[in-house]
Amino acid sequence: MKNTYDLILWIENNLNTGIKTAEISAKAGYSERHLYNRFKKQTGLSVAQYIRRRKLTLAAALLRTTSRTVTEISLMYGFESLQSFSRAFKKQFEEYPTPYRNAGFWDMGLCQPPITSLTYPVHPDMITISGDIPDNSPVLSNKVVLGTDFLLSKKGGQLQINKLLTDINLKIFNSISGMDNFIICGGMKPGVGYDADIYYSVTELSDTDKDGRQKALPPGHYAKVAFSGTYSEIIQFQAWANSHLPTKYKCRMLSGDYFTVFKRRKNHNVYDINYHIPCLPPAIPA
C-alpha cells in the first residue's frame, strides 16, 4: 500500500469480510506493531477501532434507512452473535439497535465517517423553513433491494455510494434533465417486503424563483450547504456531505426529507446547488 488512504480504501471495500489485523498488516507490508503506531498517529484510532466504528456506523445507516432486521445487519458486518452486536452498538451509539431505529432523530456526532483524502471546503448554515405553502408535486419512488451490495463501494481512488443507488439517482436526473431551475426533494426509507424505497418529488422553478421561495419546501430545520458541479459530481458531493458534515458538526439528524435546489449555469452540464440536510438546531455553531 502506498499510504494510509490506500489502506483505508481497501479496508472500506472489505468491511463485510471479517478482515483481521494480521491480514491488513500483511496487505500494508508492515508488522502489526508498526501498522498500529502508523495508523493511530495519522487517524487517532487503531486499525481495529476504526474497523469496529465503521462497521457500526454503516449498520446504523441501515437501521435508519432500510427494513433489514437487526439480526441480518449484525451478520452482514461479521458480528459473532446478535448479543455482541447489540452490546457494541450501544457502546458507540448509547442505545440498543431497535430503540435507535425507532428514534425520531440521531446524534451523528457518534458516527465514524470514512477517513478519505476527498474533502470539500464548505461550511453549512442552519436554516428553518416554515412550509406555509402546500406542496402538490407528485411523489415517485424506486424500490431498493441491496442484496449483498452495501451502501458504499470503491471506484478508482475514492469511495462512492454503491452502483444501484447511483443508477437510481442518475435515472431521476435524466427524467428532468431539460429543466434549468428545479428542486428535488425526498430520501430513503424502509421498504415493506424489501430493503428500502428511494422516494422523491421534482418541482420546476420559474426564472424569477430560482431559490424556491415561491414554491413549497418541506418545513423544518436544515443544515444548508452550497456546491457547484455536474450531476455526477453533485451525487459524489452529497454522499460525502451526508457522511462527514453531520458528524463534524455533531448534528442531531432528523427522520425527514432532504432537498436540493438546482440552478443550471450557462454551461449546461454544471449546476449551482443548495443542499439541505434535515437536523435539529443548534446543530451548527454560529
C-alpha positions in Angstrom: 0.0 0.0 0.0 1.3 3.4 -0.9 -0.2 5.3 2.0 -2.8 5.2 4.8 -5.6 6.4 2.4 -4.9 3.5 0.1 -5.1 1.1 3.0 -8.4 2.7 4.3 -9.9 2.3 0.8 -9.1 -1.4 0.9 -10.5 -1.7 4.4 -13.7 0.1 3.4 -14.2 -2.3 0.5 -13.8 -5.3 2.8 -15.7 -4.3 5.9 -18.1 -7.2 5.4 -15.4 -9.9 5.0 -14.3 -10.3 8.6 -10.8 -8.9 8.0 -8.2 -9.3 10.7 -5.4 -7.0 11.8 -2.8 -9.6 10.7 -4.3 -9.7 7.2 -4.3 -5.9 7.0 -0.7 -5.6 8.2 0.4 -8.1 5.5 -1.5 -6.1 2.9 0.2 -3.0 4.0 3.6 -4.6 4.2 4.2 -3.7 7.9 4.5 -5.5 11.1 1.3 -5.4 13.2 3.1 -3.1 15.8 4.3 -0.7 13.1 0.9 -0.6 11.4 -0.7 0.1 14.8 1.6 3.0 15.5 1.5 4.4 12.0 -2.3 4.2 11.6 -3.1 5.6 15.1 -0.7 8.5 14.5 -2.4 9.5 11.3 -6.0 8.8 12.2 -6.2 8.9 16.0 -7.6 5.3 16.0 -6.1 1.9 15.9 -7.0 -0.2 12.9 -9.3 -2.4 15.0 -11.1 0.6 16.5 -11.5 2.1 13.0 -13.0 -1.1 11.6 -15.3 -1.6 14.5 -16.6 2.0 14.4 -17.1 2.0 10.6 -19.0 -1.3 10.7 -21.3 0.1 13.4 -21.7 3.4 11.6 -22.8 1.6 8.4 -25.1 -0.7 10.5 -26.7 2.4 12.0 -27.3 3.8 8.5 -29.1 0.5 7.5 -31.2 0.7 10.7 -32.3 4.3 9.8 -33.0 3.7 6.1 -33.9 0.1 5.5 -36.2 -2.6 6.8 -33.4 -5.2 7.2 -33.7 -6.9 10.6 -31.2 -6.3 13.4 -30.0 -9.9 13.0 -29.4 -9.6 9.3 -27.4 -6.4 9.8 -25.3 -7.9 12.6 -24.4 -10.9 10.3 -23.6 -8.5 7.4 -20.8 -7.0 9.4 -19.4 -10.2 10.8 -20.5 -10.0 14.5 -20.5 -13.4 16.2 -23.9 -13.0 17.7 -26.8 -10.6 18.0 -25.9 -10.0 21.6 -22.3 -9.0 20.8 -23.6 -6.7 18.0 -26.1 -5.1 20.4 -23.6 -4.5 23.1 -21.1 -3.0 20.7 -23.8 -0.8 19.1 -24.9 0.5 22.5 -21.3 1.3 23.5 -20.9 3.5 20.4 -24.4 5.0 20.0 -25.6 4.9 23.6 -28.7 2.9 22.9 -29.6 -0.5 21.5 -30.3 -1.1 17.8 -34.1 -1.3 17.9 -34.7 1.9 20.0 -32.1 3.6 17.8 -34.0 2.6 14.6 -37.3 3.9 16.1 -35.9 7.2 17.3 -37.1 10.5 15.7 -33.5 11.9 15.5 -30.0 10.6 15.8 -26.8 12.1 17.2 -24.5 12.0 14.2 -21.5 13.1 16.3 -21.3 9.4 17.4 -20.7 8.1 13.9 -17.4 7.4 12.2 -17.2 8.7 8.7 -14.7 7.1 6.3 -11.3 8.7 6.5 -10.6 9.8 3.0 -8.4 12.3 1.1 -11.6 13.6 -0.6 -12.8 16.8 1.1 -14.7 20.0 0.2 -14.1 23.4 1.7 -17.7 24.0 2.7 -19.4 25.2 5.9 -23.2 24.6 6.4 -25.6 27.2 7.6 -28.6 26.4 9.8 -32.0 27.5 8.4 -35.6 27.0 9.4 -38.4 26.7 6.8 -42.0 27.4 7.8 -43.6 25.4 4.9 -46.7 27.5 4.7 -47.4 26.8 1.0 -49.0 23.4 0.2 -46.9 21.1 -2.0 -48.8 19.5 -4.9 -45.8 17.8 -6.6 -46.4 14.1 -7.2 -44.2 11.8 -5.1 -42.4 9.0 -7.1 -40.4 6.0 -5.8 -37.9 3.4 -6.7 -37.6 0.1 -4.9 -34.2 -0.7 -3.5 -33.0 -4.3 -3.0 -29.4 -4.2 -1.8 -28.8 -7.9 -1.8 -25.1 -8.4 -0.8 -24.4 -4.9 -2.1 -23.6 -2.3 0.5 -24.1 1.4 0.9 -20.5 2.4 -0.1 -18.2 1.0 -2.7 -14.8 1.9 -4.1 -14.3 3.4 -7.6 -10.8 4.3 -8.6 -9.2 6.0 -5.6 -12.4 7.2 -4.0 -15.4 5.9 -2.1 -18.9 6.4 -3.6 -22.4 5.3 -2.9 -23.0 1.9 -4.5 -23.9 1.4 -8.1 -27.5 0.7 -7.5 -28.1 3.9 -5.6 -26.0 5.9 -8.1 -28.0 4.5 -11.0 -31.3 5.4 -9.3 -30.0 9.0 -8.8 -28.9 9.3 -12.4 -32.3 7.9 -13.5 -34.0 10.7 -11.5 -31.8 13.3 -13.1 -32.3 12.0 -16.6 -36.1 12.4 -16.2 -35.7 16.1 -15.6 -32.5 17.0 -17.5 -34.4 19.5 -19.6 -35.1 21.8 -16.6 -32.9 24.7 -15.8 -34.1 25.6 -12.2 -35.7 23.0 -10.0 -36.0 21.3 -6.6 -35.6 17.6 -5.9 -37.0 16.6 -2.6 -37.0 13.1 -1.0 -35.0 10.5 0.8 -34.6 6.8 1.5 -36.9 5.0 3.9 -37.5 1.3 4.9 -39.5 -0.7 2.4 -42.2 -3.2 3.1 -41.2 -6.7 1.9 -37.9 -5.4 0.5 -35.0 -3.2 1.8 -36.0 0.4 1.1 -37.7 3.0 -1.1 -36.0 6.0 -2.6 -38.8 8.5 -2.8 -38.7 11.9 -4.5 -40.6 14.8 -6.0 -39.5 17.3 -8.5 -40.7 20.9 -8.6 -39.7 23.2 -11.6 -38.9 26.8 -10.7 -39.6 29.9 -12.7 -36.8 32.2 -13.8 -38.0 34.6 -11.1 -38.0 32.0 -8.3 -34.5 30.4 -8.6 -34.2 29.9 -4.8 -37.6 28.2 -4.4 -39.1 30.8 -2.1 -42.3 30.9 -4.1 -42.7 27.1 -4.1 -43.4 24.7 -1.4 -40.4 23.5 0.6 -40.6 20.8 3.3 -41.0 22.6 6.6 -38.4 22.0 9.3 -34.8 22.7 10.4 -31.9 22.1 7.9 -28.2 22.3 7.5 -27.8 24.1 4.1 -24.6 23.8 2.1 -23.7 25.1 -1.4 -21.8 23.3 -4.2 -21.3 23.6 -7.9 -20.6 20.8 -10.4 -22.0 18.3 -12.8 -24.8 16.0 -11.7 -22.3 13.1 -11.2 -20.1 15.4 -9.1 -23.2 16.5 -7.1 -24.1 12.9 -6.3 -20.5 12.3 -5.0 -20.6 15.6 -3.0 -23.9 14.7 -1.4 -22.6 11.3 -0.4 -19.6 13.0 1.2 -21.8 15.7 2.9 -24.2 13.1 4.3 -21.4 11.1 6.0 -19.0 13.9 7.0 -20.8 17.1 7.8 -23.3 15.8 10.3 -20.5 14.1 12.3 -18.1 17.1 12.1 -20.8 19.5 13.4 -22.4 17.0 15.8 -25.8 17.3 14.1 -28.9 15.6 15.5 -30.2 14.3 12.2 -34.0 14.1 11.8 -36.0 11.5 10.1 -37.4 13.5 7.2 -36.9 14.8 3.6 -33.7 16.1 2.1 -33.9 18.6 -0.7 -31.7 20.3 -3.2 -32.3 23.5 -5.1 -30.7 23.4 -8.6 -29.8 26.3 -10.9 -28.2 25.4 -14.2 -25.3 27.5 -15.4 -24.8 28.7 -19.0 -22.5 25.6 -19.3 -25.5 23.2 -19.4 -23.5 20.4 -17.6 -22.9 22.4 -14.4 -25.3 23.4 -11.7 -25.1 25.6 -8.6 -27.0 23.9 -5.8 -28.1 24.4 -2.2 -28.3 21.0 -0.5 -30.4 20.7 2.7 -29.9 18.0 5.4 -32.7 17.7 8.0 -31.4 18.2 11.5 -32.2 19.8 14.8 -30.8 23.1 16.0 -28.5 24.2 17.4 -26.5 21.7 15.3 -24.2 24.2 13.6 -22.3 26.6 15.9 -22.8 30.2 14.9 
